[in-house]
Amino acid sequence: MPVAYVDMCGIVGYVGGQDATEVIVEGLRRLEYRGYDSAGVAVIASDGVQSRKRAGKLANLEKALAESPLPETTVGIGHTRWATHGAPNDVNAHPHLSEDGRLAVIHNGIIENFAELRDQLSSGGVRFLSETDTEVAAHLLAVELRDSADLTEAMQRTCQQLRGAFTLVAASADDPDTLVGARRNSPLVVGLGEGETFLASDVSAFIAHTRSAMELGQDQVITITRDGVEITDFEGGPAKGEQFEVTWDASAAEKGGYDLFMLKEIAEQPKAVADTLLGRISEDNQLVLDGLTISDAELREIDKIVVAACGTAYHAGLVAKYAIEHWTRIPVEVELASEFRYRDPILNRQTLVVAISQSGETMDTLMAVRHAREQGSRVLSICNTQGSTIPRESDAALYTYAGPEIAVASTKAFLTQLVATQLFGMYLAQVRGNFFGDEIRGLVSDLASMPNKIDLVLDTMDPVRELARGLKDARSVLFLGRHVGYPVALEGALKLKELAYMHAEGFPAGELKHGPIALIEDGLPVICVMPSPKGRSVLHEKMISNLQEIRARGAFTIVIAEEGDEGVVPYANEIITVPAVPTLMQPLVTTVPLQVFACELATAKGHDVDQPRNLAKSVTVE
């Protein structure tokens, strides 16, 4: 039975005129969010392959390179690892070399039949040094290279023997001006420069050198030189990639004066939301969605929508359910993508599956997309990464324009996902005639005002930071919400788990007395996301009752409430105010204080906020 591992490693390959080590380390620095358990680099020198690799963060590799520099060459590969298969130590770090030391390989993903291949190679006399499945690929490629015309053919023959999800990049001393890569269900993009070519897991690795990029298709092998690329399928037949231009520059992937990427990305949220709205609202406040290649006639046939997503994107989907059902009267189900295809969901041509993924490479979500299409459903992806696999395999794509998100804990990607799903919900209502023109114009106008509202929230966060610092020794924090406040509570709890490594749970406030109220004890911090007293007064009243219940049992209540909400004052130890906005758009402002709270509390505990333990940015295999 195949064994699935999680692997989110960063890959960089370079062929050009610059010093390869400098280019690769710079690229790894931009990709370290993908994994920081070890890092390594290998270059093709006059005497063969030379490599350095170290466990731990990239700084350890940089120290090793400073103490023992690699020769200056113009071809090399590098890797930053999130350890799964084998402990995070020097030996298991990539690159892995062939026994004769003339071939180096880096890898992202899993090789499911590694044990069978390892036994086969061992019986042939190959000696293994590491615990990784990657070393199997390195030795297998070396075996195939002995009988192949060149490294490209050897890679094709190797890939035909591998099962799983993988990206491989290889460098050989016998072909010193060439790198060869391959991908199956794992990200690999190409950077096309002047006299130089790049391979990477993400365009951020080469954005300082070129914005011209190429996306690769499934089961493709690519050979790069400084003059260009050649692409084949795994059988050696001709294939092609699709070129695109990256819309942001290198400065977007830098900290820009902030101490943390997360702080920068929280501050960028008004712009990210505005950019996601840009060009999608006409002068008369009607919606025009680029990339929505599903026709209006097909959208009118939809009788059920299923949102598939993981983690923070799943919480965006929960908010989307409230909005889309309210505006279109179409039933919406929200599924954890990791469970979706295993429960035999009911799908047909009238079902629209909406897949939400920041990276566009989330393997659980990609598998949900493929299952939905196999069942005949149409698929719309909401994604932040151009050229990634999920939008490429969907019927239509709606891109968010958050720019690069480097911190592992998602912030601006979440808010832009909320915006994108609301844009789609409004557009669907517009197409299906659920609203009159002035009603659509009103909704669109409200959405267009959100960047300014988020900016107002960011201007009032100093008390939230002070509150977080004061709670750094708390053992647990609970989050409560109703209606769209419930997914916000879930997201707030997730941020605290990710960054502060503490117990945190989000609950629907109405469920409190059905069990979770047993958790309330004297002094326990409980963060409550209040509904508007104007929009849904009955929910506001019920939430007040929940506040009374937990205050009576000793909870320390922190209430996120709309400006002017005097009804919460008697029941709140602390109040965080946000601007008044329409109910369905409230998560765009109520989420921001929870992001700031988690970031500040984790910082007060001394944790690495941008690179929290055991996590990496993209989950690229099941």
Buried (B, 14 or more C-beta within 10 A) or exposed (E): EEEBBBBBBBBBBBBBEBBBBEBBBBBBBBBBBBBBBBBBBBBBBEEBBBBBBBBBBBEBBBEBBEEEEBEEBBBBBBBBBBBBBBEBBBBBBBBBBBBEEBBBBBBBBBBBBBEEBBEBBEEEEBEBEBBBBBBBBBBBBBBBBEEBEBBBBBBBBBBEBBBBBBBBBBBBBEBBEBBBBBBBBBBBBBBBBEEBBBBBBBBBBBBBBBBBBBBBBEBBBBBBBBEEBBBBBBEEEEBEBEEBEBEBEBEBBBEEEBEBBBBBBBBBBBBBBBBBBEEBBEEEBBBEBEBBEBEEEBBEEBEBBBBBBBBBBBBBBBBBBBBBBBBBEBEBBBBBBBEBBEEEBEBEEEBBBBBBBBBBBBBBBBBBBBBBBEBEBBBBBBBBBBBBBBBBBBBBBBBBBBBBBBBBBBBBBBBBBBBBBBBBBBBBBBBBEBBEEEBBBBBBEBBBBBBEBBBBBBEBBEEBBEBBEEBBEBEBBBBBBBBBBBBBBBBBBBBBBBBBBBBBBBBBBBBBEEEBBEBBEEEBBBBBBBBBBEBBEEBBEBBBEBBEBBBEBEBBBBBBBBEEBEBBEEBBEBBBBBBBBBBBBBBBBBBBBBBBBBBBBBBBBEBBBBBBEEBBBBBBBB
